[in-house]
Amino acid sequence: MGQVYDSVMAPPCIFCDNNSGSREHLWPDWLLKRHTFGPIKMQIGIKQRIIKPTPELKVKTVCCACNNGWMSQLEANNTSIIGPMSDSTPTTLDTAAQTLVAAWSIKGAMMSDSMRGRKGTKFYTRGECLNMRISRTIPPNTLVWIGRVDGKHIANVGTDFTWNDKNGKHLATNCLCTIAAGHFVTQVVSVHVEQPGANIQSIPCKAGNWNEKLIQIWPIQQPVVHWPPKIAITNGGPDGIAYLLDRWRLE
């Protein structure tokens, strides 16, 4: 029999069977110490958007053991990689570095998913979250890209979207998360395929010079990649960050 949780107890950690409630930074403490950011806009689900004076936002869907254990280690392993990119320093990533940044991105996407405000449901399955904790396994059918933002940003924007074929037949349900950290930005798309044969590399998105703005780091395409990409994402205009956030909205 599975573990039973009393209604007054905290729900289980999204990554293990311990009770949640540890206050984990949505944006890592090292990033907030490294850069100065202004107020942020915050919205969960359909709730009213609010303005927070600082970006120090803590998530209570994980436990102390995860927060202070493997999650802390993953942050430490990524600080020397993502930190310089957040400063806009050109960085070379081998396969090990690409895998670390991809795992960091997925961890952020899973935390964002846990706060989404859906009624009792999450996109990432229990097994996918457990595997992230146990072995940093990236869920199947997941794509991760990285890019550079001209202006310094901090953001964690998640949403769901569907994938239908040209005849309107439903192929998959997908979860999108875009995380900006200074001048660094990462975008994650995870796909739960519902029709056999759906090729995740062919998921349609809005037309654009994405190959010049983004570098795919998962699944790994090249043994070594050089960041930043050719074209930076800007604050506004045709290469603006709003277009990146809206990349997968086709309707």
C-alpha beads as a LAMMPS data file, in Angstrom:
LAMMPS data file: protein, C-alpha beads

251 atoms
250 bonds

1 atom types
1 bond types

-500.0 500.0 xlo xhi
-500.0 500.0 ylo yhi
-500.0 500.0 zlo zhi

Masses

1 110.0

Atoms # bond

1 1 1 0.000 0.000 0.000
2 1 1 1.247 3.490 -0.794
3 1 1 1.880 6.086 1.844
4 1 1 -1.247 7.882 3.106
5 1 1 -1.070 11.616 3.848
6 1 1 -3.353 13.217 6.402
7 1 1 -5.213 16.304 5.219
8 1 1 -3.334 18.487 7.721
9 1 1 0.067 17.188 6.645
10 1 1 2.155 18.682 3.883
11 1 1 1.838 16.867 0.547
12 1 1 4.767 14.691 -0.518
13 1 1 7.876 16.240 -2.003
14 1 1 7.668 16.188 -5.793
15 1 1 10.947 14.251 -5.902
16 1 1 10.545 11.725 -3.056
17 1 1 8.135 10.426 -0.381
18 1 1 9.183 12.857 2.354
19 1 1 6.797 15.634 3.321
20 1 1 7.330 18.834 1.365
21 1 1 7.614 22.259 2.940
22 1 1 11.299 23.144 2.605
23 1 1 11.636 26.644 1.211
24 1 1 13.730 26.174 -1.933
25 1 1 14.668 29.180 -4.069
26 1 1 12.959 29.135 -7.450
27 1 1 15.947 31.126 -8.693
28 1 1 19.159 29.970 -7.007
29 1 1 20.627 31.996 -4.212
30 1 1 23.973 32.246 -6.034
31 1 1 22.238 33.978 -8.965
32 1 1 20.489 36.499 -6.717
33 1 1 23.817 37.287 -5.024
34 1 1 25.620 37.558 -8.349
35 1 1 23.181 40.009 -9.966
36 1 1 20.851 42.779 -8.879
37 1 1 17.325 42.428 -10.230
38 1 1 14.342 44.697 -9.754
39 1 1 10.707 43.847 -8.989
40 1 1 9.129 40.895 -10.787
41 1 1 5.655 40.118 -12.071
42 1 1 4.254 36.870 -10.693
43 1 1 1.192 34.852 -11.670
44 1 1 0.218 31.278 -10.737
45 1 1 -2.488 29.651 -12.850
46 1 1 -5.438 31.975 -13.320
47 1 1 -4.753 33.974 -10.162
48 1 1 -4.324 37.720 -10.424
49 1 1 -0.859 38.872 -11.411
50 1 1 1.056 40.545 -8.589
51 1 1 4.261 42.562 -8.342
52 1 1 6.934 41.351 -5.927
53 1 1 9.555 43.911 -4.893
54 1 1 12.378 41.340 -5.152
55 1 1 12.822 38.095 -7.108
56 1 1 13.573 36.028 -3.996
57 1 1 10.765 33.524 -4.487
58 1 1 10.756 30.254 -2.541
59 1 1 8.945 27.054 -3.479
60 1 1 7.457 24.757 -0.820
61 1 1 6.884 21.645 -2.950
62 1 1 10.175 19.944 -2.072
63 1 1 11.575 18.465 1.159
64 1 1 14.637 19.444 3.196
65 1 1 16.559 16.316 2.194
66 1 1 16.171 17.038 -1.533
67 1 1 16.654 20.773 -1.130
68 1 1 19.887 20.443 0.847
69 1 1 21.093 17.276 -0.889
70 1 1 21.059 16.504 -4.602
71 1 1 19.395 19.807 -5.593
72 1 1 22.075 21.810 -3.803
73 1 1 24.777 19.702 -5.457
74 1 1 23.225 20.221 -8.894
75 1 1 23.293 23.979 -8.298
76 1 1 26.930 23.804 -7.184
77 1 1 27.883 21.796 -10.271
78 1 1 26.236 24.360 -12.551
79 1 1 27.427 27.576 -10.935
80 1 1 30.747 27.578 -12.806
81 1 1 28.933 26.952 -16.114
82 1 1 25.745 29.021 -15.938
83 1 1 27.320 31.767 -13.816
84 1 1 29.641 33.072 -16.554
85 1 1 26.840 32.814 -19.144
86 1 1 24.585 34.850 -16.853
87 1 1 27.342 37.506 -16.999
88 1 1 27.384 37.252 -20.833
89 1 1 30.833 35.596 -20.863
90 1 1 31.378 33.347 -23.920
91 1 1 31.409 29.740 -22.752
92 1 1 32.291 26.383 -24.303
93 1 1 30.197 23.385 -23.238
94 1 1 31.304 19.798 -23.784
95 1 1 28.865 16.904 -23.465
96 1 1 29.246 16.753 -19.670
97 1 1 28.496 20.475 -19.329
98 1 1 25.545 20.260 -21.723
99 1 1 24.105 17.390 -19.681
100 1 1 24.534 19.316 -16.418
101 1 1 22.836 22.438 -17.793
102 1 1 20.030 20.332 -19.262
103 1 1 19.460 18.635 -15.879
104 1 1 19.445 22.055 -14.159
105 1 1 16.894 23.286 -16.693
106 1 1 14.646 20.252 -16.154
107 1 1 14.855 20.609 -12.384
108 1 1 13.668 24.199 -12.789
109 1 1 10.901 23.090 -15.146
110 1 1 9.708 20.465 -12.659
111 1 1 9.630 23.017 -9.847
112 1 1 7.732 25.444 -12.076
113 1 1 5.297 22.656 -12.987
114 1 1 4.651 21.956 -9.294
115 1 1 3.530 25.585 -8.810
116 1 1 1.386 25.819 -11.938
117 1 1 -1.931 26.008 -10.102
118 1 1 -3.607 23.074 -11.818
119 1 1 -6.262 21.286 -9.775
120 1 1 -4.425 18.301 -8.291
121 1 1 -2.469 17.443 -11.434
122 1 1 1.089 17.944 -12.635
123 1 1 2.578 17.388 -16.058
124 1 1 5.713 15.560 -14.964
125 1 1 4.919 12.085 -13.691
126 1 1 5.979 10.782 -10.313
127 1 1 8.412 8.432 -12.033
128 1 1 10.002 11.233 -14.070
129 1 1 10.564 13.308 -10.929
130 1 1 11.911 10.343 -8.937
131 1 1 14.361 9.522 -11.732
132 1 1 15.573 13.113 -11.724
133 1 1 16.395 12.788 -8.025
134 1 1 17.907 9.305 -8.184
135 1 1 20.076 9.635 -11.282
136 1 1 19.463 13.101 -12.838
137 1 1 17.697 11.264 -15.654
138 1 1 16.103 13.680 -18.098
139 1 1 12.564 12.578 -19.015
140 1 1 12.181 10.930 -22.413
141 1 1 10.930 13.104 -25.258
142 1 1 12.453 16.246 -23.790
143 1 1 14.223 19.006 -25.722
144 1 1 16.419 21.737 -24.199
145 1 1 17.869 24.840 -25.868
146 1 1 20.018 27.684 -24.520
147 1 1 20.419 31.247 -25.719
148 1 1 21.595 34.724 -24.760
149 1 1 19.451 37.710 -23.828
150 1 1 20.821 41.197 -24.589
151 1 1 19.286 42.734 -21.492
152 1 1 19.619 41.133 -18.073
153 1 1 16.462 39.205 -17.148
154 1 1 15.137 36.893 -14.478
155 1 1 12.134 34.761 -15.362
156 1 1 10.552 31.333 -14.976
157 1 1 7.577 31.022 -17.309
158 1 1 5.778 27.715 -17.734
159 1 1 2.740 26.654 -19.707
160 1 1 1.150 23.606 -21.320
161 1 1 0.344 23.211 -24.990
162 1 1 -1.051 20.505 -27.230
163 1 1 0.273 19.031 -30.450
164 1 1 -2.221 18.087 -33.156
165 1 1 -1.559 16.835 -36.671
166 1 1 -2.755 18.713 -39.756
167 1 1 -6.118 16.953 -39.492
168 1 1 -6.616 18.036 -35.892
169 1 1 -5.833 14.612 -34.387
170 1 1 -4.305 14.952 -30.929
171 1 1 -0.728 13.634 -30.885
172 1 1 0.735 14.776 -27.582
173 1 1 0.461 16.979 -24.522
174 1 1 3.503 19.144 -23.891
175 1 1 5.012 21.211 -21.089
176 1 1 7.054 24.327 -21.842
177 1 1 9.324 26.175 -19.418
178 1 1 11.540 29.160 -20.194
179 1 1 14.054 30.248 -17.552
180 1 1 16.085 33.452 -17.795
181 1 1 19.038 34.050 -15.482
182 1 1 20.851 37.291 -16.231
183 1 1 21.948 37.103 -19.873
184 1 1 21.429 33.327 -20.002
185 1 1 18.146 31.757 -21.082
186 1 1 17.113 28.114 -21.364
187 1 1 13.933 26.685 -22.862
188 1 1 12.603 23.203 -22.107
189 1 1 9.891 21.301 -23.950
190 1 1 8.815 17.921 -22.553
191 1 1 6.369 15.801 -24.538
192 1 1 3.948 13.099 -23.405
193 1 1 3.252 11.298 -26.673
194 1 1 -0.265 9.908 -26.983
195 1 1 -0.092 8.580 -30.545
196 1 1 2.603 6.083 -31.688
197 1 1 5.113 7.383 -34.160
198 1 1 4.973 11.059 -33.198
199 1 1 8.484 12.429 -33.774
200 1 1 9.330 15.039 -31.145
201 1 1 11.902 16.691 -33.414
202 1 1 9.041 17.637 -35.738
203 1 1 6.866 19.459 -33.194
204 1 1 5.720 22.590 -35.036
205 1 1 6.598 26.013 -33.683
206 1 1 6.338 29.533 -35.041
207 1 1 8.593 30.347 -37.959
208 1 1 11.776 32.177 -37.056
209 1 1 15.553 32.064 -37.137
210 1 1 15.607 29.862 -34.025
211 1 1 18.738 27.972 -35.086
212 1 1 20.644 31.256 -34.938
213 1 1 19.159 32.315 -31.597
214 1 1 19.219 29.004 -29.743
215 1 1 21.603 26.072 -29.288
216 1 1 20.095 22.654 -28.651
217 1 1 21.869 20.916 -25.762
218 1 1 19.440 18.025 -25.232
219 1 1 19.320 15.566 -26.803
220 1 1 22.972 16.397 -27.430
221 1 1 23.585 17.247 -31.077
222 1 1 27.279 18.195 -30.989
223 1 1 30.107 17.071 -28.662
224 1 1 31.101 20.711 -28.118
225 1 1 28.983 23.847 -28.458
226 1 1 30.019 27.471 -28.142
227 1 1 27.731 29.929 -26.373
228 1 1 26.396 32.508 -27.153
229 1 1 24.504 31.781 -30.375
230 1 1 24.904 34.008 -33.414
231 1 1 21.872 36.189 -32.641
232 1 1 20.947 37.495 -29.192
233 1 1 17.382 37.670 -27.933
234 1 1 16.456 41.295 -27.324
235 1 1 14.118 43.110 -24.946
236 1 1 11.707 43.939 -27.769
237 1 1 11.278 43.908 -31.514
238 1 1 11.309 40.905 -33.891
239 1 1 13.994 39.116 -31.868
240 1 1 12.379 39.984 -28.529
241 1 1 12.061 37.656 -25.576
242 1 1 8.261 37.828 -25.897
243 1 1 8.575 35.908 -29.184
244 1 1 10.643 33.228 -27.463
245 1 1 7.952 32.812 -24.798
246 1 1 5.324 32.647 -27.552
247 1 1 7.343 30.310 -29.790
248 1 1 5.034 27.309 -29.419
249 1 1 1.665 29.094 -29.557
250 1 1 0.288 28.293 -32.991
251 1 1 -3.426 29.021 -32.647

Bonds

1 1 1 2
2 1 2 3
3 1 3 4
4 1 4 5
5 1 5 6
6 1 6 7
7 1 7 8
8 1 8 9
9 1 9 10
10 1 10 11
11 1 11 12
12 1 12 13
13 1 13 14
14 1 14 15
15 1 15 16
16 1 16 17
17 1 17 18
18 1 18 19
19 1 19 20
20 1 20 21
21 1 21 22
22 1 22 23
23 1 23 24
24 1 24 25
25 1 25 26
26 1 26 27
27 1 27 28
28 1 28 29
29 1 29 30
30 1 30 31
31 1 31 32
32 1 32 33
33 1 33 34
34 1 34 35
35 1 35 36
36 1 36 37
37 1 37 38
38 1 38 39
39 1 39 40
40 1 40 41
41 1 41 42
42 1 42 43
43 1 43 44
44 1 44 45
45 1 45 46
46 1 46 47
47 1 47 48
48 1 48 49
49 1 49 50
50 1 50 51
51 1 51 52
52 1 52 53
53 1 53 54
54 1 54 55
55 1 55 56
56 1 56 57
57 1 57 58
58 1 58 59
59 1 59 60
60 1 60 61
61 1 61 62
62 1 62 63
63 1 63 64
64 1 64 65
65 1 65 66
66 1 66 67
67 1 67 68
68 1 68 69
69 1 69 70
70 1 70 71
71 1 71 72
72 1 72 73
73 1 73 74
74 1 74 75
75 1 75 76
76 1 76 77
77 1 77 78
78 1 78 79
79 1 79 80
80 1 80 81
81 1 81 82
82 1 82 83
83 1 83 84
84 1 84 85
85 1 85 86
86 1 86 87
87 1 87 88
88 1 88 89
89 1 89 90
90 1 90 91
91 1 91 92
92 1 92 93
93 1 93 94
94 1 94 95
95 1 95 96
96 1 96 97
97 1 97 98
98 1 98 99
99 1 99 100
100 1 100 101
101 1 101 102
102 1 102 103
103 1 103 104
104 1 104 105
105 1 105 106
106 1 106 107
107 1 107 108
108 1 108 109
109 1 109 110
110 1 110 111
111 1 111 112
112 1 112 113
113 1 113 114
114 1 114 115
115 1 115 116
116 1 116 117
117 1 117 118
118 1 118 119
119 1 119 120
120 1 120 121
121 1 121 122
122 1 122 123
123 1 123 124
124 1 124 125
125 1 125 126
126 1 126 127
127 1 127 128
128 1 128 129
129 1 129 130
130 1 130 131
131 1 131 132
132 1 132 133
133 1 133 134
134 1 134 135
135 1 135 136
136 1 136 137
137 1 137 138
138 1 138 139
139 1 139 140
140 1 140 141
141 1 141 142
142 1 142 143
143 1 143 144
144 1 144 145
145 1 145 146
146 1 146 147
147 1 147 148
148 1 148 149
149 1 149 150
150 1 150 151
151 1 151 152
152 1 152 153
153 1 153 154
154 1 154 155
155 1 155 156
156 1 156 157
157 1 157 158
158 1 158 159
159 1 159 160
160 1 160 161
161 1 161 162
162 1 162 163
163 1 163 164
164 1 164 165
165 1 165 166
166 1 166 167
167 1 167 168
168 1 168 169
169 1 169 170
170 1 170 171
171 1 171 172
172 1 172 173
173 1 173 174
174 1 174 175
175 1 175 176
176 1 176 177
177 1 177 178
178 1 178 179
179 1 179 180
180 1 180 181
181 1 181 182
182 1 182 183
183 1 183 184
184 1 184 185
185 1 185 186
186 1 186 187
187 1 187 188
188 1 188 189
189 1 189 190
190 1 190 191
191 1 191 192
192 1 192 193
193 1 193 194
194 1 194 195
195 1 195 196
196 1 196 197
197 1 197 198
198 1 198 199
199 1 199 200
200 1 200 201
201 1 201 202
202 1 202 203
203 1 203 204
204 1 204 205
205 1 205 206
206 1 206 207
207 1 207 208
208 1 208 209
209 1 209 210
210 1 210 211
211 1 211 212
212 1 212 213
213 1 213 214
214 1 214 215
215 1 215 216
216 1 216 217
217 1 217 218
218 1 218 219
219 1 219 220
220 1 220 221
221 1 221 222
222 1 222 223
223 1 223 224
224 1 224 225
225 1 225 226
226 1 226 227
227 1 227 228
228 1 228 229
229 1 229 230
230 1 230 231
231 1 231 232
232 1 232 233
233 1 233 234
234 1 234 235
235 1 235 236
236 1 236 237
237 1 237 238
238 1 238 239
239 1 239 240
240 1 240 241
241 1 241 242
242 1 242 243
243 1 243 244
244 1 244 245
245 1 245 246
246 1 246 247
247 1 247 248
248 1 248 249
249 1 249 250
250 1 250 251
